[in-house]
Amino acid sequence: MRIVDLGLMRHHKAEELQLATLAEVMQGAEETLFFVEHPKVITLGRQGGEENLHVSRAYLESQGIELVQIRRGGNITCHFPGQLVAYPVFRVEKRPGGIRQFFFDMEEAVIRTTAAFGIETTRRKGYPGVWTPAAAGGRKICSMGIGVKHFVTYHGLALNVARDVDLFELITLCGIGGAEATSISREAGRTITVEEVKDVLAGEFRARFAHSPLAAGQTAQG
């Protein structure tokens, strides 16, 4: 497994890169985990979600916020600088437990990552992703949604890191009435950087998905 840091990249460019990599992995190339931050964008999954958008397309355009329909599962969500997005392009055909275990392992990687910053998080039955416990407000800290083509995954997870999660106020988060967003920095009560979180999450992904503990990262610009 290689880890490629894309830095700040527009959503459509990252999706093009995922699809190109997916084709390579289908042919036997090394599995790849992309880390990226996106400029402000609201994405609609295969289940739609525009009915959960609280503002007009014209308003989004006036604010420089993109609205895009993509191929992942799930409903509506947001991406923005200060949120760490991880796109695993991984084979699942021969993984024990298949897609269900793949999701469980992604959630576990995030749960252990937040724990490294002193934040307890958990799963919420029936709702993919990672949340603070109900006793702590039950806020969503990480959204998840994937696509699968010929048993290779793409898309993935979006982990809120910075304090500013105001973009979520423009939507009903993941189409779940009453759901609130939070972030690692908000829950920790201090500023934590994407770079800090990236290092921890990379280690947790290697622990669960890499064929070798020596899997190396590399950096790409886009």
N, C-alpha and C positions, 0 to 999 in steps of 0.2 A: 504494500500500500504506500503510495506517495501522497504527500500533503502539499498542495499548491496554494500559496497565498496570493490572491488577486488584488488585494488592496481595495480601493473604491472603484467600482465598475457598474455601469448602467445594467439594469436587469436584463435587457434583451441580448446584450453582448455576453453576459454570463450564461444565459440559456443556450446561446449558439455554441459556446465552448463546451458546455455540458453534453449537448447532443453529439458534437464531434468526438468527444472523449467516450461517450457511450458506444458509438459505433466501433471505436478502437477496442474497448473492453470486451464487446461482444465477439471480437475476433481474437481475443486472448491477451490483450495488452494488460498492463498492471492496473489494478484498481486505484482510483484516485479520489481523494477528499479535497474539495475546494473550500477555502475560506474566503469570504468576501463581505464587504459592506456595500450597500446600494444607496444612491441618492434617493430622495423621497419617492416612493412608489406604492400604490395600492394594487394588490393582485387578487384576481378572482379565480378560484379553482374550478375543477370539473363540475362541482355541484353548484356553480354559479356564485351568487352573492351580491349582485348589484342592488338587490332589494334591501340589503343591509348597509348601503352607502347613504350617509346622512346629508350629503351635499351634492350639488350638480356637477356634471362633467366640466361645465364652464368655470365653476369655482376652482376646481382642481387645476385646470389649465392656467387660471390667473395666478395661482400660487406655485406654479412650476412643479406640480405633483402629477406623475404619470398614473394612468389607470390601464392595467393590462390583464388580458385573459390568458391563463397559462394551463399547462397540461397536468399539473399535480392534482392529487385528491384534495378534498376539503373545500372550504368556503372562502370567505374574504379575509385578508390580513394585510398588514403594512410592513414595509421595510424602509429603513432610514439609516443615516450615519449614526453610529453609537449602538447599533444592533449587529451582533455577529451572526452571519448566515453561514451554514455549513451544508454543502452539497456533496453527499457521498455517491459516487458512481461505482457501485459495488455489485458483484454477482450474488444472487440469492438462491439460485436453483438448487445448489447442493449444501446450503447452510442449514444446519439442524434447526427445525422450527419455522423455517421459511419466513414469510413477511411478518407474521405475528412476532416472532422472536427478534427479527430485525428492528421493528418498532420498539419493542421492550428494551433492547440493547441501546438504541439511540436515547430513549428516555433515561435509562440508567446512567449513560455517559453525562447527560445534563444534570441529573440529580447529584451525582458525585462531584461534578464541577462546581455547582453552587455550594455544596457542602464545604469545599475547599476555601470558600470565602465566608464561612460561618452562617450560611443560609440553609434552612431546612426546606426542602421541596418534595413534592410527591406526585403520583399519578392521580387522575380523576376518572373513575370508571365511566366508560362510554365517550370520553373526550380525549383524543390523542393530544399529547403535549405534556408540559410540566407546569405545575401550579404550586403556590404556597398552600400549606395546610388550611383546612376550613377554619380552624381556630385562629389562624393568623390572617384571615380575610379571604382566603381562597382565590387569590389573584393569579392570572396567567403570566408566567415569566418566559415561556418558550412555546412557540407554535410549531407544528409539524405537519407535513404533507408531502407525499412522494408520488412520482410516476414510476412505472415499471415497463420496460420494453424488452422482450425476449429474456426475461429473468435478470435484467440489469436495472438497478435503481438510478434515479436522478431526482432533482429537487431534494428536499430534506428538512432542515430545521432552521428556526430563526430565534436566537436567544437575546433577549433585551439586556443590555449592559448599562448604558448611560441612564442618567436620571430622567431625561426628557423622553417621555412616551406619549406626548400630546397628540401625535398623529392618529393614535387609536381612537381619539374622541370623534373622528369623522366617520367611524364605522361601528356596527355592532360586531364586536370582536369574534371572528370565526362563526358569525351567525348565532352566537349563544347569548340569549337575552340576559342582561344583568352582569355579564362577564366584564371584569376590569383587568387592565394590563398593569404590570409592575416590571421592575428591572432589578438586576443584581445591585447596582449602586443605590437604588431606593431602599431595598430591603436591608442592605448592609449599613446604611446610614453614613456612607462615605463614598468618595469618588473612586471607582474602579475602572480601569481602562480596558478597551477591547483587546489590546495586546496581552495584558495579564490573563484574561479569560481564554484567549486563543491558545496560549501555552498549556493551560490546564486541560482544556477540551481536547487538544491534540493528543495528549497523553492518555486520556480516557478512551478516545476512539482507537488508539493503537492497542490498548489493553483488551478491547472487545472485538476488534475487527481485523487487526493486522496479522498476517501470516508469520511475521517476524517482529520481535521487539525492537529490532534495529532499523525499522522502516524510516527512511529519511525524508525530510521536507525539502522543498525547493520554493523559490520565489519567482513569481511572474508579475509583470506589470500590465495593466489594461485600463 
